[in-house]
């Protein structure tokens, strides 16, 4: 029977200890990288519940549109001057409602959230989703 010396035992043990330490660090890094379903990398709030871009006299009622299946419905929203227009995100992913002329911007709208604005001037405003550039719509204000 051969006696094992202390240096022979500790050398392989140190390798295993180093391997275990690396695995533990890797597990901590992996845990820190996951777990969030937020599509907004900036970390800022992703919902604008209601935003008024211009003040105007209310003509009563409101106009509404929904976001579904990566499209604005209806494609053209008809509103009166001073009337509130609301978009609801009924889709499964985050979208924006962003005026081409910069007159309004919802910021990121998570599924189930909505954005409202009141338009004071008559005319036609084209808008889009800044996340999905193929999504377009129009607001016709009379």
Secondary structure in CASP SS format (residue, H / E / C, confidence):
PFRMAT SS
TARGET T0000
AUTHOR 0000-0000-0000
METHOD secondary structure of the structure
MODEL  1
X C 1.00
X C 1.00
X C 1.00
X C 1.00
X C 1.00
X H 1.00
X H 1.00
X H 1.00
X H 1.00
X H 1.00
X H 1.00
X H 1.00
X H 1.00
X H 1.00
X H 1.00
X H 1.00
X H 1.00
X H 1.00
X H 1.00
X H 1.00
X H 1.00
X H 1.00
X H 1.00
X H 1.00
X H 1.00
X H 1.00
X H 1.00
X H 1.00
X H 1.00
X H 1.00
X H 1.00
X H 1.00
X H 1.00
X C 1.00
X C 1.00
X C 1.00
X C 1.00
X C 1.00
X C 1.00
X C 1.00
X C 1.00
X C 1.00
X C 1.00
X C 1.00
X C 1.00
X C 1.00
X C 1.00
X C 1.00
X C 1.00
X C 1.00
X C 1.00
X C 1.00
X C 1.00
X C 1.00
X C 1.00
X C 1.00
X C 1.00
X C 1.00
X C 1.00
X C 1.00
X C 1.00
X E 1.00
X E 1.00
X E 1.00
X E 1.00
X E 1.00
X E 1.00
X E 1.00
X C 1.00
X C 1.00
X E 1.00
X E 1.00
X E 1.00
X C 1.00
X C 1.00
X E 1.00
X E 1.00
X E 1.00
X E 1.00
X C 1.00
X C 1.00
X C 1.00
X C 1.00
X E 1.00
X E 1.00
X E 1.00
X E 1.00
X E 1.00
X E 1.00
X C 1.00
X C 1.00
X C 1.00
X C 1.00
X C 1.00
X E 1.00
X C 1.00
X C 1.00
X E 1.00
X E 1.00
X C 1.00
X C 1.00
X C 1.00
X C 1.00
X C 1.00
X E 1.00
X C 1.00
X C 1.00
X C 1.00
X E 1.00
X C 1.00
X C 1.00
X C 1.00
X C 1.00
X E 1.00
X E 1.00
X E 1.00
X E 1.00
X E 1.00
X C 1.00
X C 1.00
X C 1.00
X C 1.00
X E 1.00
X E 1.00
X E 1.00
X E 1.00
X E 1.00
X E 1.00
X C 1.00
X C 1.00
X C 1.00
X C 1.00
X C 1.00
X C 1.00
X C 1.00
X E 1.00
X E 1.00
X E 1.00
X E 1.00
X E 1.00
X E 1.00
X C 1.00
END
